[in-house]
Amino acid sequence: MQTGPRRRHQRARGQRRRVADRDARPRRARVLERHGEDGGMSERHTTPRTLLDVFFERVKVAPEAEAMRWLGPEGALCATTWAEWDAKARALASGLIEIGMAPGARVVVLSRTRVEWAWLDVAILMAGGISVPIFPSELPASCNRVLRDSGARVAIAENPWQLKKLLEADPALASELQLVLIDEEMTLATGAVMTSAEFGVSPHRVLTLDELEARGAARPGKQTERELAARIAATEPDGCATICYTPGTEGQEKGVMLTHENFAFTCHVLDQLLGLGPQDTQLLYLPLAQAFARLALWVGVRAGVPTAFARSYRTVFEDARTFQPTYLAGVPRLFEKTQEEVEAELLAAGGWTSLVAGWVVGNQKRDNTANEGVFARARRELGTRLVTRRLRDRFGGKLRFAFSGGAPLGVETARFFVAHGLPLLEGYGMVETCAATHINRLGDCGIGTVGRALPGVEFRLLEDGELCVRGKNVTPGYWGNRDETRKVLDDDGWFHTGDLAEVDDDGRLVITDRKRDIIVTANGKAIAPRPIAERLRADPLIGQVLIHGDRRTFITALVSLRRDPLMRFAEEHGLEGDYEALTRHPRVFAAVDMVVDRVNATLAPHEVIRKFAILQSEPTTEAGDLTPTLRLKRRVAAEKYKALLDSFYSEPF
């Protein structure tokens, strides 16, 4: 089989919980197991009803305490208090009202994670709006779909580059938007300065964030206070707070509605479970377009934890040394990378350090050290102290624990962190469940599991092993998409996750497989494989396609070729040989490589196929590769070609 070379990144660049038509909902199946927790929490606070309750309580309790930290221009260390955040959000909310934002209006936010995102999150809620986050890596076509589906008429972009995406998406649609820029200009890698004026946008349609705030501050005092107070008072627990778009199995994004109650309940439960407080600091680097990151931000608000904003994923460790967090939330890839780099540094150090590091790395694979000798135990403890110091220093020296979510965590990585005194708490959740249904706790952590259900959250396993959950954290449905809602929410309020699970002997949940046809990479990116495969299959030469990458760091593919088109290609290019021989021919490989390149040019960076292989035989129903309708059985193919797929990630490009 021929394996493709390294792929290049291409520049292409209020709702009710119950709905009608019950017969279209998931069928009730006999439940094998059902679980839930109702207690275990001390009532330190009254349970909040809305996210604004969460925020205002924190401002009232500790107005002058530090709320956020970040690095400003030239690396200056900046901070703001809860009272200052409140004042900033009120001014921005008044500005949104001034430019015509009505209650219930959707507001798109297209930006990386930064302090202004947090200001805007509260401001949009205060003004009675619904935030609609878009990942900063999305392409114009995806932005267009979100704009159209959400019906947003206000869009906030981080900089001119992100603004350009919104304008390119659909000029007619973009002409109806009131646009706001967080940064008026940006410096490109070439040194050139980009501004919005380059795109021919009428200046009256583009405000800077400072101008938006100024408009709010300029409104008559009593009128502003009355209108803002009325919108805040009208906020209800079942009101939609945000719409988070996530890929559907057909590739079309679905807007997951999350209510004030969804977030307020989940924040309250996690605050009670984890015992966080103002003595802590969390480092936030995950994109706030991700429900997991938004939850982390709001749990911090509930607990009074200052949030430090990392500049980017690439600067996490540098920023950790600056802010010295006591905990952080991350995707598995961050922790895998940490393990890889710490081990590599120690093994490369030479001498006694390398020897001790080698002992530690070998010892990690042992589940039981009870029978080790005195010398082995002393050696292990010495190595553990050495690695622990390096590991803690990497995160600033004060890290107590970390959360892992967004994708499954490798057992070896979890063991590495726990063995060196840093509990890595894996949890489980989906956008539709406000990012959390289960979590491992400090002092109650089961490696290889996602822990126990949150108090107040029920779960059950159906006959086929599918996990269903019910609780105040569950979405009321998909925005404007009752058909998709009926597929996942049944009449009794159970959300069908599409994931298969089992409960271990200690009562912790273990996710065993994915029933949904969605890939989640090690970086937590959700990818619909079917549209990518269909784009490849649009070429006459390409037959069946397996898109692979669940829990992996990048996307790969296995491709079969259609026999008749392959033979015609051989005839046209003077090639000889049977089907198997032709699949190995360099000219055939080059032709497939061109198809992959062409498709890659239409994909977002995290969707790009980095490696591929051409299969030497056609999948058949007789061999069990295809369904009766001639669709590839993805799990069968993944198991059949496991060695080849694994080699994509173990061998260099």
C-alpha positions in Angstrom: 0.0 0.0 0.0 1.2 3.5 -0.7 1.0 6.0 2.0 0.6 9.7 1.2 3.2 12.3 2.1 2.6 15.0 4.7 -0.5 17.0 3.8 -0.2 20.8 3.8 -2.6 23.1 5.4 -4.5 24.7 2.6 -5.6 28.3 2.3 -9.2 28.3 1.3 -9.4 30.8 2.9 -37.5 31.2 24.0 -37.8 27.6 23.5 -39.8 24.8 25.0 -38.3 21.5 26.2 -41.0 19.4 24.7 -41.9 19.3 21.0 -44.7 17.8 18.9 -44.7 14.7 16.7 -43.8 12.2 19.4 -43.7 9.3 17.0 -40.6 10.7 15.4 -38.7 10.8 18.6 -36.2 8.1 19.7 -38.1 4.9 20.6 -38.2 3.9 24.2 -36.0 0.9 24.8 -35.8 -1.4 27.8 -33.3 0.1 30.3 -30.6 -2.1 31.6 -29.2 0.3 34.1 -30.2 3.7 35.5 -28.3 5.8 37.9 -28.3 9.3 39.4 -27.1 11.3 42.4 -29.3 13.7 44.3 -27.1 14.7 47.2 -23.6 15.0 48.3 -23.5 18.8 48.2 -23.4 21.4 50.9 -25.6 24.4 50.3 -23.0 27.1 50.5 -25.0 29.3 48.2 -28.6 29.5 47.0 -28.9 27.8 43.7 -28.8 30.5 41.0 -31.7 30.7 38.4 -29.8 32.4 35.6 -26.3 33.2 34.5 -26.9 36.9 35.5 -27.7 35.7 39.0 -24.4 33.9 39.0 -22.6 37.1 37.9 -24.4 39.6 40.1 -23.9 37.5 43.2 -20.2 37.4 42.6 -20.1 41.2 42.1 -22.1 41.7 45.3 -20.0 39.4 47.4 -16.5 40.6 46.3 -16.7 43.7 44.1 -13.1 44.7 44.5 -11.6 41.2 44.3 -9.6 40.3 41.2 -11.7 38.7 38.4 -9.5 38.5 35.3 -5.8 38.7 34.3 -4.3 39.0 30.9 -1.3 40.2 29.1 -1.8 43.5 27.3 0.3 45.3 24.7 4.0 44.8 25.0 3.4 42.0 27.5 2.1 44.3 30.2 0.3 42.4 33.0 -3.3 43.6 33.3 -6.1 42.8 35.7 -9.7 43.8 36.5 -12.1 43.4 39.4 -15.6 42.0 39.5 -17.0 45.5 39.8 -15.0 46.7 36.9 -16.1 43.8 34.8 -19.7 44.7 35.8 -19.3 48.3 34.7 -17.6 47.4 31.4 -20.4 44.9 30.6 -23.2 47.4 31.4 -21.6 50.0 29.1 -21.3 47.5 26.3 -24.8 46.2 26.9 -26.1 49.8 26.7 -24.1 50.2 23.5 -25.8 47.1 22.0 -29.2 48.5 22.9 -28.2 51.8 21.3 -27.4 50.2 18.0 -30.8 48.6 17.9 -30.3 45.1 19.4 -33.7 43.8 20.4 -34.4 41.4 23.3 -33.8 37.8 22.1 -31.6 38.9 19.2 -28.7 36.7 18.3 -25.2 38.2 18.3 -22.4 36.4 16.5 -18.9 36.5 18.2 -16.0 35.4 16.0 -12.9 35.7 18.1 -10.2 33.7 19.9 -10.3 33.5 23.7 -9.5 36.9 25.3 -10.8 39.2 28.0 -13.1 41.1 25.7 -14.9 37.9 24.9 -15.8 37.6 28.6 -16.9 41.2 28.8 -19.1 40.6 25.7 -20.6 37.4 27.1 -22.0 39.2 30.1 -23.0 42.3 28.1 -25.0 40.3 25.5 -26.9 38.6 28.4 -27.6 41.9 30.1 -29.0 43.3 26.9 -31.3 40.3 26.7 -29.5 38.8 23.7 -28.3 35.3 22.7 -24.6 34.9 21.9 -23.7 32.8 18.9 -20.0 31.9 19.0 -18.0 30.9 15.9 -14.6 29.2 16.2 -11.9 31.5 14.9 -10.6 28.7 12.6 -13.9 28.4 10.7 -14.0 29.2 7.0 -16.3 31.7 5.3 -18.8 29.1 4.2 -19.3 27.8 7.7 -19.7 31.4 9.0 -22.3 31.9 6.3 -24.3 28.9 7.5 -24.2 30.1 11.1 -25.2 33.6 10.2 -28.1 32.4 8.1 -29.4 29.7 10.5 -29.2 31.9 13.6 -30.7 35.0 12.0 -28.0 37.2 13.7 -28.1 40.9 12.8 -25.1 41.9 15.0 -21.7 40.4 14.5 -18.6 41.0 16.5 -15.3 40.1 14.9 -11.9 40.0 16.6 -10.0 41.8 13.9 -10.1 42.7 10.1 -9.1 39.2 9.1 -12.1 37.6 10.9 -14.3 40.4 9.6 -13.2 39.5 6.1 -14.6 36.0 6.6 -18.0 37.4 7.5 -18.1 39.7 4.5 -16.9 37.0 2.1 -19.5 34.5 3.4 -22.4 36.2 1.6 -22.2 39.9 0.6 -26.0 40.3 0.6 -26.3 38.8 4.1 -23.3 40.7 5.4 -24.9 44.0 4.2 -27.6 43.5 6.8 -25.2 43.1 9.7 -24.2 45.7 12.2 -20.5 45.0 12.6 -18.3 45.5 15.6 -14.5 45.1 15.7 -12.5 44.3 18.8 -9.2 45.2 17.2 -9.5 47.9 14.5 -6.3 46.8 12.8 -3.9 43.9 12.8 -0.4 43.3 11.7 0.2 40.5 9.2 3.1 38.2 9.1 4.5 40.3 6.3 4.5 43.3 8.5 1.7 45.0 6.6 -1.2 46.5 8.6 -4.7 45.4 7.7 -7.8 47.5 8.4 -11.5 47.1 7.7 -11.3 50.0 5.2 -9.6 47.6 2.7 -12.9 45.7 2.3 -15.0 48.7 1.2 -17.2 48.5 4.3 -19.1 51.7 5.0 -17.6 53.2 8.2 -21.1 53.7 9.7 -21.6 49.9 9.7 -18.4 49.1 11.6 -17.9 50.2 15.2 -14.9 49.4 17.3 -15.5 47.9 20.7 -14.4 51.2 22.3 -16.9 53.1 20.2 -19.7 50.6 21.2 -18.8 51.1 24.8 -18.8 54.9 24.3 -22.2 54.9 22.8 -23.5 53.0 25.7 -21.9 55.4 28.2 -23.3 58.4 26.2 -26.9 57.4 26.6 -29.1 59.4 29.1 -28.4 58.0 32.5 -32.0 57.2 33.8 -33.2 56.0 30.4 -30.2 53.6 30.2 -30.6 52.3 33.7 -34.3 51.7 33.3 -34.1 49.9 30.0 -31.1 47.8 31.0 -32.7 47.0 34.3 -35.9 45.9 32.5 -34.0 43.6 30.2 -32.1 42.0 33.1 -35.3 41.5 35.1 -36.9 39.9 32.1 -34.3 37.1 32.0 -35.8 33.7 32.7 -34.1 30.4 33.6 -35.6 28.7 30.5 -34.5 31.6 28.2 -31.8 30.8 25.7 -28.4 32.1 26.7 -26.3 30.9 23.8 -26.5 28.9 20.6 -23.4 26.7 20.0 -23.1 25.2 16.5 -21.7 21.7 16.3 -21.3 19.4 13.2 -24.2 17.1 12.4 -23.7 13.7 10.9 -24.5 15.1 7.5 -21.9 17.9 7.9 -24.5 20.7 8.4 -24.0 22.5 11.6 -26.7 22.2 14.3 -27.3 25.1 16.7 -27.5 23.7 20.2 -29.5 25.9 22.5 -28.2 26.2 26.0 -30.4 28.0 28.5 -29.6 30.1 31.6 -30.7 27.2 33.7 -28.4 24.8 31.9 -25.4 26.8 32.7 -26.5 28.1 36.2 -27.3 24.5 37.4 -24.0 23.0 36.0 -21.9 25.8 37.4 -23.5 25.5 40.8 -23.0 21.7 41.0 -19.4 21.9 39.9 -18.6 24.7 42.3 -20.0 22.6 45.2 -18.2 19.4 44.1 -14.7 20.9 43.5 -14.4 23.4 46.4 -12.8 26.2 44.3 -12.4 29.7 45.6 -10.7 33.1 45.3 -7.5 31.5 46.4 -7.4 29.7 43.1 -6.5 30.9 39.6 -7.5 29.1 36.4 -5.7 29.5 33.1 -8.1 29.6 30.1 -6.7 28.8 26.7 -9.6 26.8 25.1 -11.7 28.6 22.5 -14.7 30.2 24.1 -16.8 29.0 21.1 -16.5 25.7 22.8 -19.1 24.9 25.5 -16.4 23.3 27.7 -14.5 26.6 27.8 -17.6 28.6 28.5 -18.4 26.3 31.3 -14.9 26.7 32.8 -15.2 30.5 32.6 -18.6 30.5 34.4 -17.6 28.0 37.0 -14.9 30.4 37.8 -17.4 33.2 38.2 -19.6 31.1 40.4 -16.6 30.2 42.7 -15.0 33.6 42.6 -11.9 32.2 40.9 -9.8 34.7 38.9 -9.4 33.7 35.3 -6.1 34.3 33.5 -6.3 34.4 29.7 -3.6 32.6 27.8 -2.6 34.4 24.5 -2.9 31.2 22.5 -2.4 27.4 22.6 1.2 27.9 21.6 1.9 30.1 24.6 0.2 28.0 27.3 3.3 27.0 29.1 4.9 30.5 28.9 1.7 32.1 30.1 1.4 29.5 32.9 4.8 30.6 34.2 3.5 34.2 34.3 0.1 33.6 35.9 0.9 30.5 38.0 -2.6 28.8 37.8 -3.7 26.4 40.5 -5.9 24.5 37.9 -6.8 24.6 34.2 -9.1 22.8 31.8 -7.7 21.4 28.6 -8.1 18.8 25.9 -6.1 15.6 26.0 -3.6 16.7 23.4 -2.2 19.4 25.8 -1.5 16.8 28.4 -0.2 14.3 26.0 2.2 16.9 24.6 3.3 17.8 28.1 4.1 14.2 28.9 6.0 13.7 25.7 8.1 16.9 26.2 8.9 16.3 29.8 10.0 12.7 29.2 12.0 13.8 26.1 13.8 16.6 28.1 14.7 14.3 30.9 15.9 11.4 28.7 18.0 13.9 26.7 19.6 15.4 29.7 22.2 12.7 30.0 24.0 11.1 33.0 22.1 10.4 36.2 19.1 12.4 35.1 18.5 10.3 32.0 19.0 7.1 33.9 16.4 8.1 36.6 14.0 9.3 33.9 14.3 5.9 32.2 13.3 4.2 35.4 10.2 6.5 35.7 9.1 6.0 32.2 9.3 2.2 32.5 7.6 2.2 35.9 4.6 4.1 34.5 3.5 1.0 32.7 3.2 -1.0 35.9 -0.2 -1.1 37.5 1.0 -2.6 40.8 4.2 -1.7 42.6 3.3 -3.6 45.8 5.9 -6.3 45.3 8.9 -4.1 44.3 12.0 -4.3 46.3 13.5 -1.6 48.5 16.0 -0.4 45.9 13.4 -0.3 43.2 11.0 1.7 45.4 13.8 4.2 46.3 14.7 4.5 42.6 11.1 5.1 41.7 10.5 7.7 44.4 13.6 9.6 43.4 12.6 9.6 39.7 9.1 10.6 40.6 10.3 13.7 42.5 12.5 14.6 39.6 9.7 14.4 37.0 7.2 16.0 39.4 9.4 19.1 39.7 9.7 19.4 35.9 6.0 18.8 35.4 4.9 21.4 38.0 7.4 24.0 36.7 5.9 23.6 33.2 2.6 24.8 34.5 3.9 27.6 36.7 4.7 25.7 39.9 1.3 26.0 41.7 -0.9 23.7 39.7 -3.0 21.4 42.0 -5.0 19.5 39.3 -6.4 19.8 35.8 -9.6 18.9 33.9 -9.5 17.0 30.7 -12.4 17.0 28.3 -13.5 17.5 24.7 -12.1 14.1 23.7 -11.1 10.8 25.4 -8.0 10.9 27.5 -5.3 8.2 27.1 -4.9 6.0 30.2 -1.1 6.3 30.1 -1.2 10.1 30.1 -3.6 10.0 33.1 -1.3 7.7 35.0 1.7 9.9 34.2 0.0 12.9 35.8 -1.4 11.1 38.8 1.9 9.4 39.5 3.5 12.7 39.8 1.1 14.4 42.1 -1.1 16.2 39.6 -4.6 14.6 39.4 -5.9 14.8 35.8 -9.6 14.7 36.2 -11.4 13.3 33.1 -15.0 14.1 32.6 -17.7 13.5 30.0 -20.2 15.7 28.4 -21.4 17.1 25.1 -22.5 20.5 23.9 -26.1 19.3 24.3 -25.5 18.6 28.0 -23.7 21.9 28.8 -20.4 20.1 28.5 -20.7 18.0 31.7 -22.7 15.0 32.9 -19.9 13.0 34.6 -16.6 13.9 36.3 -13.9 12.3 38.3 -13.4 14.1 41.7 -10.3 14.9 43.7 -9.8 11.8 46.0 -12.2 9.8 43.9 -10.6 9.5 40.5 -10.8 6.3 38.4 -8.3 6.3 35.6 -9.8 5.1 32.3 -13.3 6.3 33.4 -15.1 9.6 33.2 -16.2 9.3 36.8 -19.6 9.6 38.4 -22.6 11.5 37.4 -23.0 15.1 38.6 -25.5 15.4 41.5 -28.9 16.0 40.0 -28.0 14.3 36.7 -29.5 10.9 35.9 -28.2 8.5 33.3 -29.3 5.2 32.0 -27.9 2.6 29.5 -30.1 1.2 26.8 -30.0 -2.4 25.6 -27.5 -1.6 23.0 -25.3 0.2 25.5 -26.2 3.7 24.4 -25.9 6.3 27.2 -28.9 8.5 27.8 -28.9 11.4 30.3 -31.5 13.6 31.9 -31.2 16.7 34.1 -31.3 20.5 34.2 -28.1 20.6 32.2 -29.7 19.1 29.0 -30.5 21.3 26.0 -34.1 22.0 25.1 -33.1 21.3 21.5 -31.6 22.6 18.3 -32.3 26.1 17.1 -35.0 26.0 14.4 -34.6 22.3 13.9 -37.3 20.3 15.5 -36.6 17.2 13.4 -33.1 16.9 14.7 -34.3 17.6 18.2 -36.8 14.8 18.1 -34.0 12.4 17.1 -32.2 12.9 20.4 -34.7 14.0 23.0 -37.5 11.6 23.9 -40.8 12.2 25.5 -39.5 11.7 29.0 -36.7 14.2 28.7 -33.9 11.7 28.1 -31.1 12.9 25.8 -29.7 10.1 23.6 -26.0 10.8 23.4 -25.1 8.4 20.6 -22.1 7.1 22.8 -21.9 3.6 24.1 -20.9 3.1 27.7 -20.8 0.7 30.7 -20.4 1.1 34.4 -17.4 -0.4 36.1 -17.4 -2.3 39.4 -16.9 1.0 41.4 -19.9 2.7 39.8 -17.9 4.9 37.4 -18.9 5.4 33.8 -16.6 4.1 31.0 -17.2 5.3 27.5 -16.5 2.3 25.2 -17.4 3.5 21.7 -19.0 6.1 19.6 -22.4 5.4 18.1 -22.6 8.8 16.5 -20.7 9.2 13.2 -18.7 12.1 14.4 -14.9 12.2 14.9 -13.5 14.1 17.9 -9.8 14.7 17.5 -7.3 14.7 20.4 -7.6 18.5 20.3 -11.3 18.3 20.9 -12.3 19.3 17.4 -15.6 17.8 16.2 -15.5 16.7 12.5 -18.2 15.1 10.4 -16.4 12.5 8.2 -19.2 11.8 5.7 -19.0 15.2 3.9 -15.2 14.9 3.5 -15.6 11.3 2.2 -18.3 12.4 -0.2 -16.1 15.2 -1.6 -13.4 12.7 -2.3 -15.9 10.2 -3.9 -17.1 13.0 -6.2 -14.0 12.1 -8.3 -14.8 9.1 -10.6 -11.6 7.3 -9.6 -12.4 7.2 -5.8 -14.6 4.4 -4.4 -15.0 3.8 -0.7 -13.4 6.2 1.8 -12.6 5.8 5.5 -11.9 9.1 7.2 -10.0 8.4 10.4 -8.9 10.5 13.4 -11.1 9.9 16.4 -8.9 10.6 19.5 -6.0 11.3 17.1 -3.9 14.4 16.5 -4.8 14.7 12.8 -7.0 13.3 10.1 -6.0 10.4 7.8 -7.8 8.4 5.2 -8.0 5.0 3.5 -9.2 5.1 -0.1 -10.3 2.3 -2.4 -10.5 2.8 -6.2 -13.3 2.0 -8.6 -12.3 -0.8 -10.8 -13.7 0.4 -14.2 -12.5 4.0 -13.9 -9.1 2.7 -12.7 -8.8 0.5 -15.8 -9.8 3.4 -18.1 -7.2 5.6 -16.4 -4.5 2.9 -17.0 -5.5 2.6 -20.6 -5.4 6.4 -21.1 -1.9 6.6 -19.5 -0.4 3.5 -21.0 -0.2 1.6 -17.6 -0.1 -2.2 -17.4 -1.1 -4.6 -14.6 -4.1 -5.9 -12.8 -6.2 -4.0 -10.2 -3.8 -4.7 -7.3 -0.7 -3.7 -9.3 -2.3 -0.5 -10.5 -3.2 0.6 -7.0 0.5 0.6 -6.3 1.5 2.5 -9.5 3.1 5.9 -8.9 0.9 7.5 -11.6 -2.2 6.3 -9.9 -1.0 7.5 -6.5 -0.2 10.9 -8.0 -3.8 11.1 -9.4 -5.3 10.3 -6.0 -2.9 12.7 -4.3 -4.3 15.5 -6.6 -7.8 14.7 -5.6 -6.9 14.8 -1.9 -5.2 18.1 -2.3 -8.2 19.5 -4.1 -10.5 18.5 -1.3 -8.1 19.7 1.4 -8.3 23.2 -0.2 -12.0 23.3 0.8 -11.5 22.2 4.4 -10.8 23.9 7.7 -7.2 23.3 9.0 -8.3 20.7 11.6 -10.2 18.7 8.9 -7.3 18.5 6.4 -6.2 14.9 5.5 -2.5 14.7 6.4 -1.9 11.1 5.3 -3.7 8.5 3.2 -3.3 5.1 1.7 -4.7 3.3 -1.3 -6.2 -0.1 -0.5 -5.1 -2.9 -2.8 -8.5 -4.6 -2.9 -12.0 -3.4 -3.3 -14.3 -3.6 -0.2 -17.1 -6.1 -0.7 -20.3 -7.3 1.0 -19.0 -10.8 0.9 -15.9 -9.9 2.9 -18.1 -8.1 5.4 -16.7 -4.7 4.4 -19.9 -3.2 3.1 -23.5 -3.0 4.3 -26.3 -4.4 2.0 -26.7 -0.9 0.7 -23.0 -0.8 -0.2 -21.9 1.6 2.5 -18.6 1.1 4.1 -18.7 -0.4 7.7 -16.4 2.1 9.3 -15.7 0.1 12.5 -15.1 -3.1 10.5 -12.6 -1.2 8.2 -10.9 0.5 11.2 -10.3 -2.8 12.8 -9.3 -4.6 9.7 -6.7 -2.0 8.8 -5.8 -1.1 12.4 -2.0 -1.7 11.9 -1.9 0.6 8.8 -3.9 3.3 10.6 -1.7 3.1 13.7 1.4 3.5 11.5 0.1 6.8 10.2 0.6 8.2 13.7 3.7 6.3 14.8 5.8 6.7 11.7 7.3 10.1 10.7 5.9 12.0 7.7 
